Amino acid sequence: SYIMQLYSGLLRFEKELQPVGDIAERWEISSDRTTYTFFLREDVVFHNGKKVTAYDVQYSWERACDPKTGSPVAQTYLGDIVGVNEKLAGQADTISGVKVLNDYTLEVTIDSPRNYFLAKLTYPTTYVVDEDSVKKGSTWWKNPNGTGPFKLKSWDYGNTLILERNERYYGRVASL
């Protein structure tokens, strides 16, 4: 559950368990219900202050679907997107159904209409990760640079995990 405090994605569930915008400010769905255009908030930054863009979302999803990552749930949550199965199988370098239109606009094409597609985008597998952090090596996750309402303050693996509020959080900053 702490992952959901450190990171965020395009969508989240609200109290009534309906998907609502998180990093995505709004979205449009094509008339055939297979193409989603997400318009991202421009005030979202990683904990270190680096702006989050549509390229970060694309990178995060392609990383989740990279066979080297070995995600046991990427197919479940992203598998409706055109090209995900090819990426998971190592037959493609990119996900063909994910296109960055500009820094703050992402187009996602799914293989057929699915009423539950937006709900899938609330799952942590779809959260945005910082490519620069990941490139630092296999233990990058021990020093997370997320976008969520909290940052990692300290971690004594197996004993304590202490989070502190993220003053740069784009939503409602946690109270003291």
KEGU-554248 format. One record per atom (N, C-alpha, C, O): residue in one letter; x, y, z. Coordinates in steps of 0.05 Angstrom, whole numbers, padded with zeros to 5 digits. Layout:
SITE resn     px     py     pz
SITE    a      X      Y      Z
...
***
This chain:
SITE resn     px     py     pz
SITE    s  00016 -00024  00000
SITE    s  00000  00000  00000
SITE    s  00017  00025  00000
SITE    s  00008  00047 -00008
SITE    y  00042  00023  00009
SITE    y  00059  00047  00009
SITE    y  00066  00056 -00019
SITE    y  00071  00080 -00024
SITE    i  00065  00038 -00039
SITE    i  00071  00046 -00067
SITE    i  00051  00067 -00076
SITE    i  00057  00085 -00090
SITE    m  00026  00064 -00066
SITE    m  00004  00083 -00074
SITE    m  00008  00110 -00061
SITE    m -00005  00129 -00069
SITE    q  00025  00112 -00041
SITE    q  00031  00137 -00028
SITE    q  00055  00151 -00041
SITE    q  00057  00176 -00041
SITE    l  00072  00135 -00054
SITE    l  00097  00146 -00066
SITE    l  00093  00153 -00096
SITE    l  00107  00171 -00106
SITE    y  00076  00139 -00109
SITE    y  00072  00141 -00138
SITE    y  00043  00147 -00145
SITE    y  00026  00145 -00128
SITE    s  00039  00155 -00169
SITE    s  00012  00160 -00179
SITE    s  00011  00154 -00209
SITE    s  00032  00151 -00222
SITE    g -00013  00152 -00220
SITE    g -00017  00146 -00248
SITE    g -00037  00165 -00260
SITE    g -00044  00186 -00248
SITE    l -00045  00159 -00284
SITE    l -00064  00176 -00298
SITE    l -00090  00179 -00283
SITE    l -00102  00201 -00282
SITE    l -00099  00157 -00272
SITE    l -00125  00156 -00258
SITE    l -00123  00144 -00231
SITE    l -00103  00131 -00224
SITE    r -00143  00150 -00214
SITE    r -00145  00138 -00188
SITE    r -00175  00133 -00183
SITE    r -00192  00143 -00197
SITE    f -00181  00117 -00162
SITE    f -00209  00113 -00155
SITE    f -00216  00135 -00135
SITE    f -00201  00142 -00117
SITE    e -00241  00145 -00137
SITE    e -00252  00163 -00117
SITE    e -00268  00145 -00097
SITE    e -00269  00121 -00101
SITE    k -00280  00158 -00078
SITE    k -00294  00142 -00056
SITE    k -00315  00123 -00066
SITE    k -00319  00102 -00054
SITE    e -00329  00130 -00087
SITE    e -00350  00113 -00098
SITE    e -00338  00092 -00117
SITE    e -00353  00078 -00131
SITE    l -00312  00089 -00118
SITE    l -00297  00070 -00135
SITE    l -00302  00075 -00164
SITE    l -00304  00056 -00180
SITE    q -00304  00100 -00172
SITE    q -00305  00108 -00200
SITE    q -00278  00119 -00207
SITE    q -00266  00134 -00192
SITE    p -00267  00112 -00231
SITE    p -00242  00124 -00239
SITE    p -00245  00154 -00244
SITE    p -00263  00163 -00257
SITE    v -00226  00169 -00233
SITE    v -00225  00198 -00237
SITE    v -00197  00206 -00244
SITE    v -00178  00191 -00240
SITE    g -00194  00230 -00255
SITE    g -00167  00239 -00263
SITE    g -00149  00242 -00239
SITE    g -00157  00250 -00217
SITE    d -00124  00235 -00244
SITE    d -00102  00240 -00224
SITE    d -00081  00256 -00239
SITE    d -00082  00281 -00238
SITE    i -00062  00243 -00252
SITE    i -00043  00259 -00269
SITE    i -00058  00268 -00294
SITE    i -00052  00289 -00304
SITE    a -00077  00252 -00303
SITE    a -00094  00261 -00326
SITE    a -00114  00280 -00315
SITE    a -00130  00274 -00297
SITE    e -00115  00304 -00327
SITE    e -00134  00324 -00320
SITE    e -00162  00317 -00331
SITE    e -00183  00322 -00318
SITE    r -00161  00307 -00356
SITE    r -00186  00299 -00369
SITE    r -00178  00280 -00392
SITE    r -00155  00276 -00397
SITE    w -00199  00268 -00404
SITE    w -00194  00250 -00427
SITE    w -00218  00251 -00445
SITE    w -00240  00258 -00437
SITE    e -00213  00243 -00470
SITE    e -00234  00240 -00490
SITE    e -00233  00211 -00500
SITE    e -00211  00200 -00502
SITE    i -00256  00201 -00507
SITE    i -00258  00173 -00517
SITE    i -00270  00175 -00545
SITE    i -00290  00189 -00549
SITE    s -00258  00161 -00565
SITE    s -00268  00162 -00592
SITE    s -00296  00149 -00594
SITE    s -00304  00135 -00576
SITE    s -00309  00155 -00615
SITE    s -00337  00145 -00619
SITE    s -00338  00114 -00619
SITE    s -00358  00103 -00612
SITE    d -00317  00101 -00629
SITE    d -00317  00072 -00629
SITE    d -00306  00060 -00602
SITE    d -00304  00036 -00599
SITE    r -00300  00078 -00583
SITE    r -00292  00071 -00556
SITE    r -00266  00055 -00555
SITE    r -00262  00039 -00536
SITE    t -00248  00059 -00574
SITE    t -00223  00045 -00574
SITE    t -00199  00063 -00572
SITE    t -00176  00054 -00567
SITE    t -00202  00089 -00574
SITE    t -00180  00108 -00572
SITE    t -00186  00128 -00550
SITE    t -00207  00141 -00550
SITE    y -00167  00130 -00532
SITE    y -00170  00148 -00509
SITE    y -00148  00169 -00512
SITE    y -00124  00162 -00516
SITE    t -00155  00194 -00510
SITE    t -00136  00215 -00510
SITE    t -00136  00228 -00482
SITE    t -00156  00239 -00473
SITE    f -00113  00226 -00469
SITE    f -00109  00236 -00442
SITE    f -00095  00262 -00442
SITE    f -00074  00265 -00455
SITE    f -00106  00282 -00428
SITE    f -00093  00308 -00426
SITE    f -00083  00310 -00398
SITE    f -00098  00311 -00378
SITE    l -00056  00311 -00395
SITE    l -00043  00311 -00369
SITE    l -00042  00338 -00356
SITE    l -00041  00359 -00370
SITE    r -00043  00338 -00330
SITE    r -00039  00363 -00315
SITE    r -00010  00372 -00320
SITE    r  00008  00356 -00323
SITE    e -00006  00398 -00320
SITE    e  00020  00409 -00325
SITE    e  00035  00416 -00300
SITE    e  00058  00425 -00301
SITE    d  00022  00411 -00277
SITE    d  00035  00418 -00251
SITE    d  00045  00394 -00236
SITE    d  00051  00396 -00212
SITE    v  00047  00371 -00249
SITE    v  00056  00347 -00236
SITE    v  00087  00345 -00238
SITE    v  00097  00347 -00260
SITE    v  00100  00341 -00216
SITE    v  00129  00337 -00216
SITE    v  00136  00313 -00199
SITE    v  00121  00304 -00182
SITE    f  00159  00301 -00206
SITE    f  00170  00280 -00189
SITE    f  00180  00293 -00163
SITE    f  00182  00317 -00161
SITE    h  00185  00277 -00143
SITE    h  00194  00287 -00117
SITE    h  00218  00306 -00120
SITE    h  00221  00324 -00104
SITE    n  00236  00301 -00140
SITE    n  00259  00318 -00143
SITE    n  00254  00344 -00159
SITE    n  00272  00359 -00163
SITE    g  00229  00348 -00167
SITE    g  00221  00373 -00181
SITE    g  00220  00371 -00211
SITE    g  00211  00389 -00224
SITE    k  00229  00348 -00222
SITE    k  00228  00345 -00251
SITE    k  00199  00341 -00261
SITE    k  00184  00326 -00249
SITE    k  00191  00357 -00282
SITE    k  00164  00355 -00292
SITE    k  00157  00328 -00303
SITE    k  00174  00315 -00315
SITE    v  00132  00319 -00299
SITE    v  00122  00294 -00310
SITE    v  00109  00300 -00337
SITE    v  00092  00319 -00338
SITE    t  00115  00285 -00358
SITE    t  00103  00289 -00384
SITE    t  00091  00263 -00394
SITE    t  00094  00242 -00382
SITE    a  00079  00265 -00417
SITE    a  00067  00241 -00430
SITE    a  00089  00221 -00437
SITE    a  00084  00197 -00437
SITE    y  00113  00230 -00442
SITE    y  00136  00212 -00447
SITE    y  00142  00195 -00423
SITE    y  00149  00171 -00426
SITE    d  00138  00206 -00399
SITE    d  00143  00190 -00375
SITE    d  00122  00168 -00372
SITE    d  00129  00146 -00363
SITE    v  00098  00174 -00379
SITE    v  00077  00153 -00378
SITE    v  00083  00131 -00398
SITE    v  00082  00108 -00392
SITE    q  00090  00139 -00423
SITE    q  00097  00120 -00443
SITE    q  00121  00103 -00434
SITE    q  00120  00078 -00436
SITE    y  00142  00115 -00424
SITE    y  00165  00100 -00415
SITE    y  00157  00080 -00393
SITE    y  00165  00057 -00393
SITE    s  00141  00090 -00374
SITE    s  00133  00073 -00351
SITE    s  00118  00048 -00360
SITE    s  00123  00026 -00350
SITE    w  00100  00051 -00379
SITE    w  00084  00029 -00388
SITE    w  00101  00010 -00405
SITE    w  00099 -00015 -00403
SITE    e  00119  00021 -00421
SITE    e  00136  00004 -00437
SITE    e  00156 -00011 -00419
SITE    e  00163 -00034 -00425
SITE    r  00165  00002 -00398
SITE    r  00182 -00012 -00379
SITE    r  00167 -00035 -00365
SITE    r  00178 -00056 -00362
SITE    a  00142 -00029 -00357
SITE    a  00126 -00050 -00343
SITE    a  00122 -00074 -00361
SITE    a  00121 -00097 -00352
SITE    c  00121 -00069 -00388
SITE    c  00116 -00091 -00407
SITE    c  00141 -00102 -00419
SITE    c  00139 -00120 -00436
SITE    d  00164 -00093 -00411
SITE    d  00189 -00103 -00421
SITE    d  00194 -00131 -00408
SITE    d  00191 -00134 -00384
SITE    p  00199 -00151 -00425
SITE    p  00204 -00178 -00414
SITE    p  00226 -00179 -00392
SITE    p  00225 -00196 -00374
SITE    k  00245 -00161 -00394
SITE    k  00267 -00160 -00374
SITE    k  00256 -00151 -00347
SITE    k  00267 -00159 -00326
SITE    t  00235 -00135 -00346
SITE    t  00223 -00127 -00321
SITE    t  00209 -00151 -00307
SITE    t  00210 -00153 -00283
SITE    g  00197 -00168 -00323
SITE    g  00185 -00192 -00312
SITE    g  00160 -00187 -00295
SITE    g  00155 -00202 -00276
SITE    s  00145 -00167 -00302
SITE    s  00121 -00162 -00286
SITE    s  00100 -00184 -00289
SITE    s  00093 -00191 -00312
SITE    p  00091 -00195 -00267
SITE    p  00070 -00216 -00269
SITE    p  00042 -00205 -00274
SITE    p  00024 -00221 -00280
SITE    v  00039 -00179 -00274
SITE    v  00012 -00167 -00277
SITE    v  00009 -00147 -00300
SITE    v -00012 -00136 -00304
SITE    a  00031 -00141 -00314
SITE    a  00030 -00122 -00336
SITE    a  00009 -00129 -00357
SITE    a -00005 -00112 -00367
SITE    q  00008 -00155 -00364
SITE    q -00011 -00163 -00384
SITE    q -00040 -00159 -00374
SITE    q -00058 -00152 -00389
SITE    t -00045 -00164 -00349
SITE    t -00072 -00161 -00337
SITE    t -00081 -00133 -00339
SITE    t -00104 -00128 -00346
SITE    y -00064 -00114 -00332
SITE    y -00073 -00086 -00330
SITE    y -00068 -00069 -00355
SITE    y -00081 -00049 -00359
SITE    l -00049 -00077 -00372
SITE    l -00043 -00062 -00396
SITE    l -00049 -00077 -00421
SITE    l -00046 -00067 -00443
SITE    g -00056 -00103 -00419
SITE    g -00059 -00121 -00442
SITE    g -00080 -00114 -00462
SITE    g -00080 -00124 -00484
SITE    d -00099 -00096 -00455
SITE    d -00119 -00088 -00475
SITE    d -00108 -00068 -00495
SITE    d -00120 -00063 -00516
SITE    i -00085 -00056 -00489
SITE    i -00073 -00036 -00506
SITE    i -00060 -00050 -00530
SITE    i -00045 -00069 -00527
SITE    v -00065 -00040 -00554
SITE    v -00054 -00050 -00578
SITE    v -00023 -00050 -00576
SITE    v -00011 -00030 -00569
SITE    g -00011 -00073 -00582
SITE    g  00018 -00075 -00581
SITE    g  00030 -00085 -00555
SITE    g  00054 -00090 -00555
SITE    v  00015 -00086 -00534
SITE    v  00026 -00095 -00508
SITE    v  00035 -00124 -00510
SITE    v  00056 -00131 -00499
SITE    n  00019 -00141 -00522
SITE    n  00027 -00169 -00523
SITE    n  00053 -00174 -00538
SITE    n  00069 -00191 -00531
SITE    e  00056 -00158 -00560
SITE    e  00081 -00160 -00575
SITE    e  00105 -00150 -00558
SITE    e  00127 -00162 -00560
SITE    k  00101 -00129 -00543
SITE    k  00122 -00119 -00526
SITE    k  00129 -00139 -00504
SITE    k  00153 -00145 -00499
SITE    l  00109 -00151 -00492
SITE    l  00113 -00171 -00471
SITE    l  00128 -00195 -00482
SITE    l  00143 -00208 -00467
SITE    a  00123 -00202 -00507
SITE    a  00135 -00226 -00519
SITE    a  00163 -00220 -00530
SITE    a  00177 -00238 -00540
SITE    g  00172 -00195 -00528
SITE    g  00198 -00187 -00538
SITE    g  00199 -00184 -00568
SITE    g  00220 -00183 -00580
SITE    q  00175 -00181 -00580
SITE    q  00174 -00178 -00609
SITE    q  00172 -00149 -00618
SITE    q  00172 -00143 -00642
SITE    a  00171 -00131 -00599
SITE    a  00170 -00102 -00606
SITE    a  00185 -00086 -00584
SITE    a  00185 -00094 -00561
SITE    d  00197 -00064 -00592
SITE    d  00211 -00047 -00574
SITE    d  00192 -00027 -00560
SITE    d  00198 -00017 -00539
SITE    t  00170 -00021 -00573
SITE    t  00151 -00002 -00563
SITE    t  00123 -00014 -00562
SITE    t  00118 -00035 -00574
SITE    i  00105  00000 -00549
SITE    i  00077 -00007 -00550
SITE    i  00063  00010 -00571
SITE    i  00061  00034 -00568
SITE    s  00055 -00003 -00593
SITE    s  00045  00012 -00616
SITE    s  00020  00028 -00610
SITE    s  00014  00047 -00624
SITE    g  00004  00019 -00591
SITE    g -00021  00033 -00584
SITE    g -00018  00056 -00565
SITE    g -00038  00067 -00556
SITE    v  00007  00064 -00558
SITE    v  00012  00086 -00540
SITE    v  00028  00107 -00556
SITE    v  00051  00102 -00564
SITE    k  00016  00130 -00560
SITE    k  00029  00151 -00575
SITE    k  00029  00178 -00560
SITE    k  00008  00186 -00549
SITE    v  00052  00190 -00558
SITE    v  00055  00216 -00546
SITE    v  00049  00237 -00567
SITE    v  00063  00238 -00588
SITE    l  00028  00252 -00563
SITE    l  00021  00273 -00583
SITE    l  00035  00299 -00578
SITE    l  00042  00314 -00596
SITE    n  00040  00305 -00552
SITE    n  00057  00327 -00544
SITE    n  00064  00322 -00514
SITE    n  00056  00302 -00503
SITE    d  00078  00341 -00502
SITE    d  00087  00336 -00474
SITE    d  00065  00329 -00455
SITE    d  00070  00315 -00435
SITE    y  00041  00338 -00460
SITE    y  00020  00334 -00441
SITE    y -00005  00320 -00452
SITE    y -00027  00322 -00441
SITE    t -00001  00307 -00475
SITE    t -00024  00292 -00488
SITE    t -00014  00265 -00496
SITE    t  00006  00262 -00510
SITE    l -00029  00245 -00488
SITE    l -00023  00217 -00493
SITE    l -00047  00203 -00506
SITE    l -00070  00206 -00496
SITE    e -00043  00189 -00528
SITE    e -00064  00175 -00542
SITE    e -00059  00145 -00537
SITE    e -00038  00135 -00542
SITE    v -00080  00131 -00529
SITE    v -00079  00103 -00523
SITE    v -00101  00089 -00538
SITE    v -00124  00096 -00537
SITE    t -00093  00068 -00554
SITE    t -00112  00053 -00570
SITE    t -00114  00025 -00559
SITE    t -00094  00011 -00555
SITE    i -00139  00016 -00553
SITE    i -00143 -00011 -00543
SITE    i -00154 -00029 -00566
SITE    i -00164 -00018 -00585
SITE    d -00152 -00055 -00562
SITE    d -00160 -00073 -00584
SITE    d -00190 -00076 -00589
SITE    d -00198 -00084 -00611
SITE    s -00206 -00070 -00569
SITE    s -00235 -00069 -00573
SITE    s -00247 -00054 -00549
SITE    s -00234 -00050 -00529
SITE    p -00272 -00044 -00552
SITE    p -00284 -00029 -00530
SITE    p -00285 -00045 -00504
SITE    p -00292 -00069 -00505
SITE    r -00278 -00033 -00482
SITE    r -00278 -00046 -00456
SITE    r -00288 -00026 -00436
SITE    r -00276 -00005 -00431
SITE    n -00311 -00032 -00423
SITE    n -00322 -00014 -00403
SITE    n -00304 -00010 -00379
SITE    n -00306  00011 -00366
SITE    y -00287 -00029 -00374
SITE    y -00271 -00029 -00350
SITE    y -00242 -00018 -00355
SITE    y -00226 -00018 -00336
SITE    f -00236 -00009 -00379
SITE    f -00209 -00001 -00385
SITE    f -00199  00021 -00367
SITE    f -00176  00019 -00356
SITE    l -00214  00041 -00362
SITE    l -00205  00063 -00345
SITE    l -00199  00054 -00317
SITE    l -00180  00063 -00304
SITE    a -00215  00035 -00307
SITE    a -00210  00024 -00280
SITE    a -00183  00010 -00278
SITE    a -00170  00012 -00257
SITE    k -00175 -00003 -00299
SITE    k -00149 -00016 -00299
SITE    k -00126  00003 -00296
SITE    k -00104 -00003 -00286
SITE    l -00130  00028 -00305
SITE    l -00109  00048 -00304
SITE    l -00105  00060 -00277
SITE    l -00089  00078 -00273
SITE    t -00120  00050 -00257
SITE    t -00116  00059 -00229
SITE    t -00096  00041 -00214
SITE    t -00089  00047 -00192
SITE    y -00088  00019 -00226
SITE    y -00071 -00001 -00213
SITE    y -00042  00008 -00214
SITE    y -00033  00020 -00233
SITE    p -00026  00002 -00193
SITE    p  00002  00011 -00191
SITE    p  00019  00003 -00215
SITE    p  00039  00016 -00220
SITE    t  00013 -00018 -00230
SITE    t  00029 -00025 -00253
SITE    t  00029 -00003 -00273
SITE    t  00048 -00001 -00289
SITE    t  00009  00014 -00273
SITE    t  00006  00036 -00293
SITE    t  00018  00062 -00282
SITE    t  00017  00082 -00296
SITE    y  00028  00062 -00258
SITE    y  00039  00087 -00246
SITE    y  00064  00096 -00261
SITE    y  00078  00081 -00274
SITE    v  00069  00122 -00258
SITE    v  00092  00134 -00271
SITE    v  00117  00131 -00254
SITE    v  00117  00137 -00230
SITE    v  00139  00122 -00267
SITE    v  00165  00120 -00254
SITE    v  00184  00139 -00269
SITE    v  00180  00144 -00293
SITE    d  00205  00147 -00255
SITE    d  00224  00165 -00267
SITE    d  00246  00149 -00281
SITE    d  00261  00134 -00268
SITE    e  00248  00153 -00307
SITE    e  00268  00138 -00323
SITE    e  00296  00143 -00313
SITE    e  00312  00124 -00312
SITE    d  00303  00168 -00305
SITE    d  00330  00173 -00295
SITE    d  00336  00157 -00270
SITE    d  00359  00148 -00267
SITE    s  00317  00154 -00253
SITE    s  00321  00138 -00229
SITE    s  00325  00108 -00236
SITE    s  00343  00095 -00225
SITE    v  00308  00098 -00254
SITE    v  00310  00070 -00262
SITE    v  00338  00064 -00274
SITE    v  00349  00043 -00269
SITE    k  00348  00083 -00289
SITE    k  00374  00079 -00302
SITE    k  00397  00078 -00283
SITE    k  00420  00071 -00290
SITE    k  00393  00085 -00258
SITE    k  00414  00085 -00238
SITE    k  00421  00056 -00229
SITE    k  00442  00053 -00215
SITE    g  00405  00037 -00236
SITE    g  00412  00009 -00230
SITE    g  00389 -00006 -00217
SITE    g  00368  00005 -00212
SITE    s  00394 -00032 -00212
SITE    s  00373 -00050 -00204
SITE    s  00362 -00044 -00176
SITE    s  00340 -00054 -00169
SITE    t  00375 -00027 -00161
SITE    t  00364 -00020 -00134
SITE    t  00351  00008 -00133
SITE    t  00348  00019 -00112
SITE    w  00344  00018 -00157
SITE    w  00332  00045 -00159
SITE    w  00308  00048 -00141
SITE    w  00303  00069 -00131
SITE    w  00293  00027 -00137
SITE    w  00268  00028 -00122
SITE    w  00272  00032 -00092
SITE    w  00253  00038 -00077
SITE    k  00297  00029 -00083
SITE    k  00303  00034 -00055
SITE    k  00304  00064 -00049
SITE    k  00304  00073 -00025
SITE    n  00306  00080 -00070
SITE    n  00307  00110 -00067
SITE    n  00287  00121 -00087
SITE    n  00294  00134 -00106
SITE    p  00261  00117 -00082
SITE    p  00240  00124 -00102
SITE    p  00237  00154 -00107
SITE    p  00238  00170 -00088
SITE    n  00234  00160 -00132
SITE    n  00229  00188 -00140
SITE    n  00201  00188 -00154
SITE    n  00199  00189 -00178
SITE    g  00181  00188 -00137
SITE    g  00154  00185 -00147
SITE    g  00140  00212 -00151
SITE    g  00153  00233 -00152
SITE    t  00114  00210 -00153
SITE    t  00097  00234 -00157
SITE    t  00075  00235 -00137
SITE    t  00058  00254 -00137
SITE    g  00074  00216 -00119
SITE    g  00052  00214 -00099
SITE    g  00053  00234 -00077
SITE    g  00071  00251 -00076
SITE    p  00033  00232 -00059
SITE    p  00031  00252 -00037
SITE    p  00052  00249 -00016
SITE    p  00055  00267  00001
SITE    f  00067  00227 -00016
SITE    f  00088  00224  00004
SITE    f  00115  00216 -00009
SITE    f  00115  00205 -00031
SITE    k  00137  00222  00005
SITE    k  00164  00214 -00003
SITE    k  00175  00195  00018
SITE    k  00166  00195  00041
SITE    l  00194  00179  00009
SITE    l  00207  00162  00028
SITE    l  00227  00178  00045
SITE    l  00245  00190  00034
SITE    k  00224  00177  00071
SITE    k  00243  00191  00089
SITE    k  00265  00172  00098
SITE    k  00288  00178  00096
SITE    s  00257  00148  00107
SITE    s  00277  00128  00114
SITE    s  00264  00100  00113
SITE    s  00240  00097  00114
SITE    w  00282  00080  00109
SITE    w  00273  00053  00107
SITE    w  00293  00034  00118
SITE    w  00316  00032  00108
SITE    d  00286  00021  00139
SITE    d  00302  00000  00151
SITE    d  00288 -00026  00143
SITE    d  00270 -00035  00156
SITE    y  00297 -00037  00120
SITE    y  00283 -00060  00108
SITE    y  00276 -00081  00128
SITE    y  00293 -00091  00143
SITE    g  00250 -00088  00128
SITE    g  00240 -00109  00146
SITE    g  00232 -00099  00173
SITE    g  00220 -00113  00189
SITE    n  00239 -00073  00179
SITE    n  00232 -00062  00205
SITE    n  00214 -00037  00204
SITE    n  00191 -00038  00213
SITE    t  00225 -00016  00193
SITE    t  00209  00009  00191
SITE    t  00211  00022  00164
SITE    t  00231  00020  00150
SITE    l  00189  00035  00158
SITE    l  00187  00050  00133
SITE    l  00174  00077  00141
SITE    l  00151  00077  00151
SITE    i  00188  00099  00138
SITE    i  00178  00125  00146
SITE    i  00175  00142  00121
SITE    i  00193  00146  00105
SITE    l  00150  00152  00118
SITE    l  00144  00170  00096
SITE    l  00141  00198  00106
SITE    l  00133  00203  00129
SITE    e  00146  00218  00089
SITE    e  00141  00246  00096
SITE    e  00124  00258  00073
SITE    e  00126  00249  00050
SITE    r  00109  00279  00080
SITE    r  00092  00290  00059
SITE    r  00109  00303  00037
SITE    r  00131  00314  00042
SITE    n  00098  00302  00014
SITE    n  00110  00314 -00010
SITE    n  00098  00342 -00014
SITE    n  00075  00345 -00022
SITE    e  00114  00361 -00007
SITE    e  00106  00389 -00009
SITE    e  00100  00398 -00038
SITE    e  00086  00417 -00043
SITE    r  00111  00383 -00057
SITE    r  00107  00390 -00086
SITE    r  00083  00375 -00098
SITE    r  00078  00378 -00122
SITE    y  00069  00360 -00081
SITE    y  00047  00344 -00092
SITE    y  00026  00362 -00105
SITE    y  00019  00383 -00094
SITE    y  00016  00354 -00128
SITE    y -00002  00370 -00144
SITE    y -00031  00369 -00134
SITE    y -00047  00386 -00141
SITE    g -00037  00350 -00116
SITE    g -00064  00349 -00105
SITE    g -00064  00362 -00077
SITE    g -00048  00380 -00072
SITE    r -00082  00353 -00061
SITE    r -00083  00364 -00034
SITE    r -00060  00353 -00017
SITE    r -00057  00329 -00014
SITE    v -00043  00371 -00008
SITE    v -00019  00364  00008
SITE    v -00029  00353  00035
SITE    v -00046  00365  00048
SITE    a -00016  00331  00044
SITE    a -00024  00319  00069
SITE    a -00021  00338  00092
SITE    a -00002  00355  00093
SITE    s -00039  00337  00112
SITE    s -00038  00354  00136
SITE    s -00017  00343  00155
SITE    s -00010  00320  00154
SITE    l -00009  00361  00172
SITE    l  00010  00352  00193
SITE    l -00005  00340  00216
SITE    l  00007  00332  00236
***
